[in-house]
Amino acid sequence: MEPFRSEIRNTPSAQTIQIYLSDESLDMKIKHHLESFNEIDSIEVRETVAQNRSNESLSVFLKDGIDINKMKACIDSSLWWYFEEDLVD
């Protein structure tokens, strides 16, 4: 099983990047890791009610004018690096 999955979602107010972690106990660690990105406005841990999904997800809200596709690719790359480093330790 992959350590995470991310997708771009549309909300009534803005597009967000949803991150679903295989291990929900890492939600706060990953939230803290992502807070270092200047392009991110805020991150919320939310309960997920959809089928076939984790019980929780991270909702990443970007600052105005940020390309969501480029930011998703950047976040995905950073998370792959994070989990690879974590597995080595």
C-alpha positions as a Markdown table, in Angstrom:
| # | Residue | x | y | z |
|---|---|---|---|---|
| 1 | Met | 0.0 | 0.0 | 0.0 |
| 2 | Glu | 1.3 | 3.5 | -0.9 |
| 3 | Pro | 2.0 | 5.8 | 2.0 |
| 4 | Phe | -0.2 | 8.5 | 0.7 |
| 5 | Arg | -2.5 | 9.6 | -2.2 |
| 6 | Ser | -3.3 | 13.1 | -3.2 |
| 7 | Glu | -5.9 | 14.7 | -5.5 |
| 8 | Ile | -7.1 | 18.1 | -6.6 |
| 9 | Arg | -10.7 | 18.7 | -5.3 |
| 10 | Asn | -13.1 | 21.5 | -6.0 |
| 11 | Thr | -14.9 | 23.0 | -3.0 |
| 12 | Pro | -17.5 | 25.8 | -3.1 |
| 13 | Ser | -14.9 | 28.4 | -2.1 |
| 14 | Ala | -11.7 | 27.2 | -3.8 |
| 15 | Gln | -9.7 | 24.3 | -5.2 |
| 16 | Thr | -7.9 | 22.3 | -2.6 |
| 17 | Ile | -5.3 | 19.5 | -2.6 |
| 18 | Gln | -6.6 | 16.5 | -0.5 |
| 19 | Ile | -4.0 | 14.2 | 0.9 |
| 20 | Tyr | -5.0 | 10.8 | 2.2 |
| 21 | Leu | -2.4 | 9.0 | 4.4 |
| 22 | Ser | -2.2 | 5.3 | 4.8 |
| 23 | Asp | -1.2 | 5.9 | 8.4 |
| 24 | Glu | -3.5 | 8.5 | 9.9 |
| 25 | Ser | -1.3 | 8.8 | 13.0 |
| 26 | Leu | 1.1 | 10.8 | 10.8 |
| 27 | Asp | -1.5 | 13.5 | 10.0 |
| 28 | Met | 0.0 | 16.1 | 12.3 |
| 29 | Lys | 3.6 | 15.3 | 11.3 |
| 30 | Ile | 2.8 | 15.7 | 7.6 |
| 31 | Lys | 0.8 | 18.9 | 8.3 |
| 32 | His | 3.8 | 20.3 | 10.1 |
| 33 | His | 6.1 | 19.2 | 7.2 |
| 34 | Leu | 3.8 | 20.9 | 4.6 |
| 35 | Glu | 3.5 | 24.2 | 6.6 |
| 36 | Ser | 7.1 | 25.0 | 5.4 |
| 37 | Phe | 5.7 | 25.7 | 1.9 |
| 38 | Asn | 5.3 | 29.5 | 1.4 |
| 39 | Glu | 2.6 | 28.9 | -1.3 |
| 40 | Ile | 0.3 | 27.2 | 1.2 |
| 41 | Asp | -2.2 | 29.4 | 3.0 |
| 42 | Ser | -3.6 | 26.8 | 5.4 |
| 43 | Ile | -3.9 | 23.1 | 6.1 |
| 44 | Glu | -6.8 | 21.4 | 7.9 |
| 45 | Val | -7.2 | 17.8 | 9.1 |
| 46 | Arg | -10.7 | 16.8 | 8.2 |
| 47 | Glu | -12.9 | 13.7 | 8.7 |
| 48 | Thr | -13.7 | 12.0 | 5.5 |
| 49 | Val | -17.1 | 10.5 | 4.9 |
| 50 | Ala | -16.7 | 9.1 | 1.4 |
| 51 | Gln | -16.5 | 5.4 | 0.8 |
| 52 | Asn | -13.1 | 3.8 | 0.0 |
| 53 | Arg | -11.2 | 6.6 | 1.6 |
| 54 | Ser | -9.3 | 7.1 | 4.8 |
| 55 | Asn | -11.2 | 8.3 | 7.8 |
| 56 | Glu | -9.2 | 11.6 | 7.7 |
| 57 | Ser | -7.6 | 13.7 | 5.1 |
| 58 | Leu | -5.5 | 16.8 | 5.0 |
| 59 | Ser | -7.0 | 19.7 | 3.0 |
| 60 | Val | -4.4 | 22.0 | 1.6 |
| 61 | Phe | -5.5 | 25.5 | 0.7 |
| 62 | Leu | -3.2 | 27.6 | -1.5 |
| 63 | Lys | -2.6 | 31.3 | -1.5 |
| 64 | Asp | -4.1 | 33.3 | -4.4 |
| 65 | Gly | -2.4 | 33.0 | -7.7 |
| 66 | Ile | -0.6 | 29.7 | -7.1 |
| 67 | Asp | -0.8 | 27.1 | -9.9 |
| 68 | Ile | -2.5 | 24.1 | -8.2 |
| 69 | Asn | -1.2 | 21.6 | -10.6 |
| 70 | Lys | 2.4 | 22.6 | -10.1 |
| 71 | Met | 1.9 | 22.8 | -6.3 |
| 72 | Lys | 0.4 | 19.3 | -6.2 |
| 73 | Ala | 3.4 | 18.0 | -8.1 |
| 74 | Cys | 5.7 | 19.8 | -5.6 |
| 75 | Ile | 3.8 | 18.4 | -2.6 |
| 76 | Asp | 3.8 | 14.9 | -4.0 |
| 77 | Ser | 7.6 | 15.0 | -4.6 |
| 78 | Ser | 8.2 | 16.3 | -1.1 |
| 79 | Leu | 6.0 | 13.6 | 0.4 |
| 80 | Trp | 7.8 | 10.9 | -1.5 |
| 81 | Trp | 11.1 | 12.2 | -0.3 |
| 82 | Tyr | 9.7 | 12.5 | 3.3 |
| 83 | Phe | 8.5 | 8.8 | 3.3 |
| 84 | Glu | 11.7 | 7.5 | 1.7 |
| 85 | Glu | 13.8 | 9.3 | 4.3 |
| 86 | Asp | 11.5 | 8.1 | 7.1 |
| 87 | Leu | 11.9 | 4.5 | 5.9 |
| 88 | Val | 15.6 | 4.8 | 5.9 |
| 89 | Asp | 15.8 | 6.1 | 9.5 |
